[in-house]
Amino acid sequence: MMIANKEYAARRKELMSLMHGNSIAIIASAPEKIRSRDTHYAYKQNVTLSYLSGFPEPESVMALIPGREQGEVVIFCRDKDPLRETWDGYRAVSYTHLTLPTIYSV
């Protein structure tokens, strides 16, 4: 089942409405778990980050900044690395590639 982008936006808006003025919420992704030297367990995203954004990438952080003029939601994620993608699989370059224009990535 695919969750609509509007639903993620509504969830973030609801959380930000509960925040105090001049506050920031920072939600980090779950860490990757190593099974053995070169084998990882299947990745499972932090449920809070997944609930608020649906962003699947490890090593990412989402900041919710209510009232920020340049955008209230910022995602920090890994850079694209073709060599690592050979071994680890595709990486989302930025959230804009996931068709969510209300989120800015760095």
C-alpha positions in Angstrom: 0.0 0.0 0.0 1.4 3.4 -1.0 0.8 6.4 1.3 0.0 9.6 -0.5 2.4 12.5 -0.1 -0.4 14.6 1.3 -0.7 12.2 4.2 3.0 12.5 5.1 2.6 16.4 4.9 -0.4 16.3 7.2 1.4 14.1 9.7 4.4 16.5 9.7 2.1 19.5 10.0 0.3 18.0 13.0 3.5 17.3 14.8 4.8 20.9 14.1 1.5 22.3 15.4 2.3 20.7 18.8 5.9 22.1 18.9 6.8 25.2 21.0 7.9 28.4 19.2 11.6 28.5 18.2 11.9 24.7 18.5 13.3 22.1 16.1 12.5 18.4 15.8 15.4 16.2 14.6 14.6 12.7 13.5 17.5 10.4 12.5 17.3 7.2 10.4 17.9 3.8 11.9 21.5 2.5 11.7 22.4 -0.2 9.3 23.1 -3.5 11.0 26.0 -5.7 10.0 25.5 -9.4 10.0 29.0 -10.4 9.2 32.0 -8.6 7.7 30.5 -7.9 4.3 26.8 -8.8 4.8 24.1 -6.5 6.2 20.7 -7.4 7.6 17.8 -6.2 5.5 17.4 -2.5 6.3 14.4 -1.3 8.4 13.9 2.5 8.7 13.2 4.2 11.9 9.4 4.1 12.3 9.1 7.7 13.3 11.0 8.9 10.2 9.1 6.5 8.0 5.8 7.6 9.5 6.5 11.3 8.9 8.2 11.1 5.5 8.4 7.6 4.0 12.1 8.3 3.3 13.8 4.9 3.0 17.5 5.8 3.1 19.9 5.0 5.9 22.3 7.6 7.2 19.6 10.4 6.8 18.2 13.0 9.2 15.0 15.0 8.9 14.7 18.4 10.6 11.3 19.9 11.2 11.5 23.7 11.6 8.1 25.4 12.0 7.9 28.8 10.5 11.1 28.7 8.5 10.7 30.8 5.3 12.9 28.5 3.1 10.9 25.4 4.0 9.8 23.8 7.3 11.2 20.4 6.5 14.8 19.6 5.5 16.2 16.1 4.8 20.0 15.5 5.0 21.0 12.3 3.2 24.0 10.6 1.7 25.6 11.8 -1.6 25.2 9.7 -4.7 28.1 7.3 -4.9 28.1 5.0 -8.1 30.8 2.7 -6.6 28.9 2.1 -3.4 25.7 1.7 -5.4 27.3 -1.2 -7.2 27.5 -3.1 -3.9 24.7 -1.6 -1.8 22.1 -0.7 -4.3 20.5 2.5 -5.5 20.6 5.7 -3.3 18.1 8.5 -3.5 20.0 11.6 -4.4 17.5 13.9 -2.8 14.0 13.9 -1.6 12.9 15.8 -4.7 13.6 12.6 -6.7 10.9 11.0 -4.7 8.4 13.6 -6.0 7.8 15.4 -2.7 8.2 19.1 -3.5 7.3 20.2 0.0 10.6 18.8 1.4 14.1 20.3 0.8 17.1 18.1 0.9 20.8 18.9 1.6 
